[in-house]
Amino acid sequence: MPQAVNIEDFRRMAKRRLPKVIYDYIEGGSYDEVTLRANRADLDAIRLKQRVLVDVSKRSLATTVLGEKFSMPLILGPVGSLGAFARRGEVVAARVAERVGVNFCLSTGSICSIEEVRASREKPFWFQLYINRDRPHADTLIDRAAAAACPVLMVTIDSQIFAKREQSIRNGFTVPLRTTPASVLDMMRRFDWLRDVALGPRLAYGNFPGGRRNFNPVLRMAVGGGQDDTLCWRDIDHLRSRWKDRLVIKGIMAPEDALLAIEHGADGIVVSNHGGRQFDSASSTIAVLPRITDAVNGRIAVLFDSGVRRGQDVIKALALGADACLLGRAYAYALGGAGEAGVEQAIRIIEGEMYSALGFLGLQSVREIDRGVIEPSA
Ligand SMILES: Cc1cc2nc3c(=O)[nH]c(=O)nc-3n(C[C@H](O)[C@H](O)[C@H](O)COP(=O)(O)O)c2cc1C
């Protein structure tokens, strides 16, 4: 495997190895990508307070997230179509997560089914639910996740409104899918990907019936067109009554909605703008995080994502009150660029960065991190 020392290296590797249409789907944000850039810029703008001459030789990143013990405050977040980036990509990511002592959240729009991923590991994983117009299908998914003993159901509520990802439209990654001679030629040139994915088992969305014909409904969900904009808190109440275990709502960006999530029985929320892929003009997640954690005041778990590429980013989110961070593109690039070894290395890189940062802060445990580690802005 070519040398990668950071997540950016994996991004470049993914760009080389994957067909352009797939790479652009991973990398892109919506519209002008203002929010996508703000996620990174606002994380970068935070400065941490360095402390010295503290014995930090017994540092630990171990923590507990929604009652589960984790070796570090990370979760591999829900990313659709992982199996199109590398062969059986969801199984690969789920296995790596188990090996390194974190957990993996399987997307509704996965190639590998809930049952295939369950069979590939000892411990159950988390499941992410999209609720679209086909409500009976959503109920079936909830029941399948329960049968697989998933401890956490994460319902994503920021995607029921269409957001234009302009590069995907140019690439023909739309419903119906448009292939051009140029895009086919581009795929034919990606030999590693062809051997690994295209010559592997047929790609179909494992959680939907209909084999290969099921490509369109899921794609529609991913790139817009089939979302259900009637979705509202009543649907969360329905979910709450059907799902007995922990329920997490992903896509919260306002303190008011965080309070409603508590009222409607959520056990946790994910402060997320979908990695800048939905509402372009929304704030960065790190900018809204402190207001949300203040409102929640420790009553439920607060997870964080969008823009996390470094261990230092995780530390900043924890300092502002998050319990753990979800990785999105960070591990999707690694999977697409370097497969299973890549995903493990990407996690180890971020782990190493967190471990160093903790030492520079003069702390022994991630549980000691609080707002005091953040330098007041000038
Ligand atoms: C290629 C791709 C596919 C995604 N698919 C899903 C999905 O199926 N369900 C979901 O809740 N979020 C999905 N997300 C959003 C991620 O869970 C996460 O919120 C986002 O990637 C975080 O931003 P980051 O990639 O900048 O870290 C997807 C993100 C990407 C990049």
The ligand as an SDF file (V2000), in Angstrom:
LIG
                    3D

 31 33  0  0  0  0  0  0  0  0999 V2000
  -20.4500    9.4670    0.2270 C   0  0  0  0  0  0  0  0  0  0  0  0
  -21.2960    9.7850    1.4240 C   0  0  0  0  0  0  0  0  0  0  0  0
  -22.4480    9.0700    1.6440 C   0  0  0  0  0  0  0  0  0  0  0  0
  -23.2140    9.3350    2.7740 C   0  0  0  0  0  0  0  0  0  0  0  0
  -24.3140    8.5660    3.0280 N   0  0  0  0  0  0  0  0  0  0  0  0
  -25.0290    8.7810    4.1560 C   0  0  0  0  0  0  0  0  0  0  0  0
  -26.1110    7.9380    4.4810 C   0  0  0  0  0  0  0  0  0  0  0  0
  -26.4200    7.0000    3.7610 O   0  0  0  0  0  0  0  0  0  0  0  0
  -26.8040    8.2050    5.6080 N   0  0  0  0  0  0  0  0  0  0  0  0
  -26.4710    9.2440    6.4510 C   0  0  0  0  0  0  0  0  0  0  0  0
  -27.1090    9.4390    7.4860 O   0  0  0  0  0  0  0  0  0  0  0  0
  -25.4330   10.0300    6.1760 N   0  0  0  0  0  0  0  0  0  0  0  0
  -24.6960    9.8320    5.0680 C   0  0  0  0  0  0  0  0  0  0  0  0
  -23.6180   10.6190    4.8090 N   0  0  0  0  0  0  0  0  0  0  0  0
  -23.2380   11.6650    5.7610 C   0  0  0  0  0  0  0  0  0  0  0  0
  -22.2590   11.1280    6.8100 C   0  0  0  0  0  0  0  0  0  0  0  0
  -22.8700   10.2220    7.6840 O   0  0  0  0  0  0  0  0  0  0  0  0
  -21.6620   12.2680    7.6490 C   0  0  0  0  0  0  0  0  0  0  0  0
  -22.7010   13.0160    8.2260 O   0  0  0  0  0  0  0  0  0  0  0  0
  -20.7720   13.1960    6.8460 C   0  0  0  0  0  0  0  0  0  0  0  0
  -20.0010   12.4590    5.9310 O   0  0  0  0  0  0  0  0  0  0  0  0
  -19.8650   13.9590    7.7930 C   0  0  0  0  0  0  0  0  0  0  0  0
  -19.0790   14.8750    7.0920 O   0  0  0  0  0  0  0  0  0  0  0  0
  -17.5530   14.5640    6.6810 P   0  0  0  0  0  0  0  0  0  0  0  0
  -17.6000   13.5780    5.5870 O   0  0  0  0  0  0  0  0  0  0  0  0
  -17.0560   15.9030    6.2420 O   0  0  0  0  0  0  0  0  0  0  0  0
  -16.8370   14.0490    7.8960 O   0  0  0  0  0  0  0  0  0  0  0  0
  -22.8300   10.3720    3.6760 C   0  0  0  0  0  0  0  0  0  0  0  0
  -21.6600   11.0730    3.4390 C   0  0  0  0  0  0  0  0  0  0  0  0
  -20.8810   10.8020    2.3260 C   0  0  0  0  0  0  0  0  0  0  0  0
  -19.6110   11.5690    2.1300 C   0  0  0  0  0  0  0  0  0  0  0  0
  1  2  1  0
  2  3  1  0
  2 30  2  0
  3  4  2  0
  4  5  1  0
  4 28  1  0
  5  6  2  0
  6  7  1  0
  6 13  1  0
  7  8  2  0
  7  9  1  0
  9 10  1  0
 10 11  2  0
 10 12  1  0
 12 13  2  0
 13 14  1  0
 14 15  1  0
 14 28  1  0
 15 16  1  0
 16 17  1  0
 16 18  1  0
 18 19  1  0
 18 20  1  0
 20 21  1  0
 20 22  1  0
 22 23  1  0
 23 24  1  0
 24 25  2  0
 24 26  1  0
 24 27  1  0
 28 29  2  0
 29 30  1  0
 30 31  1  0
M  END
$$$$
